[in-house]
Amino acid sequence: MLDFTALRAAPVVRDPFTYLIADDVIPGGSAAAINQDFPRIASTGSYPLSELSYGPSFRTLVEEVSGPAFRDLLGERFGVNLSPYFPIVTVRGRIGRRDGSAHTDAKWKVATVLLYLNEVWEDAGGRLRLLHDDNLDHVIVEIPPRWGTLLAFLRSDRSWHGHLPAEGERRVVQVNWVASREKADAELRRHRRSGWLKRLFGGGSY
C-alpha cells in the first residue's frame, strides 16, 4: 500500500534535527478501503492495536509501515540502523483541545513515524509544527494532517514538535522504534491503561 518512491524522493533535513516529510505515500485508490477499515475511535489519546477493532486493509497498511522493508528504507535515508530497535504502533482517531503541547519525545525513543489519514483538514489548529525550541510560535515547518502525508524524524534533545489546539476527528498511525523490548512493553501497557480509563469515564465507545 505504501509508495516507497515517495519516501525515497523526500529530502532529509538535518538541522536542527533529522527529519523528512513525504507526501502521497499512499495511492489514492486505497483511500476508500482504508477509511472503511480504520478503527472507530470515539476518544482522544493514542491506542495500541490490541485495544482496537479494524479491517484487513488497515491491518495491511500497519504491517507495511511497521515492517522491516519500510524500517530499513527509513534507516537508509537517515543513515541509522534501526533493526536493533523495537517498533510500537499506536493509533489516534480524535484530537482534543488539551492536545499538542511542545515536546521532544522520551529519550528511549529512537525514531518516530506519523502517517496521516484525513481526507480533509481545514482547521488552523492540529497541524503539526516542527519547532526550533519549546515555543509553538518558533516554527520550522507546519504539516497539515492530510491523507498520505508522512513525517519521520530521529528523536533528539532538539526534536521539538507540537500543534495549536483543535478538536474533532484526526486520524494518524504512529510508529516508534524504541531502545528495548522492556520499554516497548511498558509503553503499550501505559496506552492500554489510558484507553481503558477514557472508555470508563466518558470516553465513548469504538
C-alpha positions in Angstrom: 0.0 0.0 0.0 2.9 2.4 0.6 4.6 4.2 -2.2 8.3 3.8 -1.3 9.2 6.0 -4.2 7.7 9.0 -2.3 9.8 8.1 0.7 13.0 7.8 -1.3 12.3 11.2 -3.0 11.6 13.1 0.2 14.5 15.4 1.2 16.2 14.7 4.5 16.7 17.7 6.7 19.5 17.6 9.3 19.1 20.8 11.2 18.0 21.4 13.9 17.2 17.7 14.0 16.9 14.9 11.4 13.5 14.6 9.7 11.8 14.1 6.3 8.2 14.8 5.1 6.8 12.8 2.3 3.5 13.5 0.5 1.2 11.0 -1.2 2.8 7.9 0.3 -0.5 6.0 -0.1 -2.0 5.7 -3.6 -5.4 7.4 -3.8 -7.1 4.2 -4.9 -6.6 2.7 -1.4 -8.4 5.5 0.4 -11.9 4.0 0.4 -10.8 0.6 1.7 -8.5 2.1 4.4 -11.2 4.5 5.6 -13.8 1.7 5.8 -11.4 -0.4 7.8 -10.0 2.3 10.1 -10.8 1.6 13.7 -13.7 3.5 15.2 -12.2 5.7 17.9 -14.5 8.0 19.9 -12.0 9.3 22.4 -8.8 11.4 22.3 -5.5 9.8 23.0 -3.3 7.1 21.5 -4.4 3.4 21.4 -2.4 0.3 20.9 -3.6 -2.1 18.2 -4.6 -4.6 20.8 -7.3 -2.3 22.0 -8.8 -1.7 18.6 -11.0 -3.4 16.0 -10.2 -2.8 12.4 -10.4 -4.3 8.9 -7.9 -6.0 6.6 -6.9 -3.0 4.6 -5.9 -1.1 7.7 -4.1 -4.1 9.0 -2.1 -4.4 5.8 -1.2 -0.7 6.0 0.0 -1.0 9.6 2.1 -4.1 8.8 3.8 -2.2 6.0 4.6 1.0 7.9 6.0 -1.0 10.9 7.6 -3.8 8.8 11.3 -4.4 8.1 11.3 -3.2 4.4 9.9 0.2 5.5 12.2 0.3 8.6 15.3 -0.4 6.5 14.5 2.2 3.9 13.9 4.8 6.6 17.2 3.8 8.3 19.0 4.1 5.0 17.6 7.6 4.4 18.6 8.7 7.9 21.9 6.9 8.0 20.9 4.9 11.1 20.5 1.1 11.5 17.0 0.7 13.1 17.0 -3.1 13.0 18.1 -3.5 16.7 15.2 -1.5 17.9 11.6 -2.5 18.7 8.5 -1.0 16.9 5.5 0.3 18.8 2.3 1.1 16.8 -0.4 3.3 18.2 -3.4 5.0 16.5 -5.2 8.2 17.1 -8.7 8.9 15.8 -9.6 12.2 17.6 -7.9 15.3 18.9 -8.9 17.4 21.9 -8.2 21.0 23.0 -5.6 19.9 25.5 -3.5 18.0 23.0 -0.5 19.4 21.2 1.9 20.8 23.8 5.5 21.2 22.6 7.8 18.2 23.5 10.8 16.3 22.1 9.7 12.7 23.0 11.2 10.4 25.6 14.9 9.7 25.4 14.3 5.9 24.9 12.5 6.6 21.6 14.9 6.4 18.7 12.7 7.2 15.6 9.1 8.2 15.0 6.8 8.0 12.0 3.4 9.8 11.8 1.2 8.8 8.9 -1.9 11.0 8.5 -5.1 9.6 7.1 -7.5 12.6 7.0 -9.2 13.2 3.6 -9.8 16.8 4.5 -8.2 19.1 7.2 -9.3 22.7 7.3 -8.8 23.6 11.0 -5.9 26.1 11.6 -5.1 24.0 14.7 -4.0 20.4 14.7 -1.3 21.0 12.1 1.9 19.5 13.5 4.7 22.1 13.9 8.3 21.2 13.9 9.9 23.7 16.2 13.2 25.4 17.0 12.5 25.1 20.7 9.6 24.7 23.1 7.7 27.7 21.8 4.9 26.8 19.4 5.4 30.1 17.6 9.0 29.2 16.6 8.1 27.2 13.6 10.4 25.3 11.3 7.6 23.8 9.2 3.9 23.2 9.7 2.4 19.9 8.4 -1.3 19.6 7.7 -2.6 16.1 8.6 -3.8 15.4 5.1 -4.3 12.0 3.5 -1.0 10.1 2.8 1.3 12.7 4.4 4.1 11.1 6.3 6.5 12.6 8.8 9.5 10.7 10.1 12.2 12.0 12.5 15.0 10.9 14.7 14.5 11.7 18.4 17.0 14.2 19.9 17.0 16.9 22.6 16.2 19.3 19.8 13.3 17.4 18.1 10.7 19.8 19.4 7.2 19.4 17.9 3.6 20.2 18.8 0.5 21.9 17.4 -2.1 24.5 18.1 -5.4 23.4 19.7 -8.1 21.7 17.6 -11.0 19.4 18.3 -12.5 16.6 16.2 -11.6 13.6 14.1 -7.9 13.5 13.2 -6.6 10.1 12.1 -2.9 9.2 12.4 -0.9 6.0 12.7 2.2 6.4 14.8 5.2 4.1 14.8 8.0 4.5 17.4 11.2 2.5 17.3 12.3 2.2 20.9 15.5 1.1 22.7 14.4 -2.1 24.3 11.6 -4.7 24.5 11.0 -3.7 28.1 10.4 -0.1 27.1 8.1 -1.2 24.3 6.0 -3.4 26.6 5.8 -0.7 29.3 4.7 1.9 26.7 2.0 -0.4 25.4 0.8 -1.1 28.9 0.5 2.6 29.5 -1.6 3.2 26.4 -3.9 0.3 27.3 -4.4 1.6 30.8 -5.1 5.1 29.4 -7.5 3.8 26.8 -9.4 1.8 29.5 -9.8 4.9 31.7 -11.0 7.0 28.8 -13.7 4.5 27.9 -14.7 4.0 31.6 -15.0 7.7 32.4 -16.9 9.2 29.4 -14.6 8.3 26.5 -17.4 6.8 24.5 -17.2 3.5 22.5 -15.4 2.4 19.4 
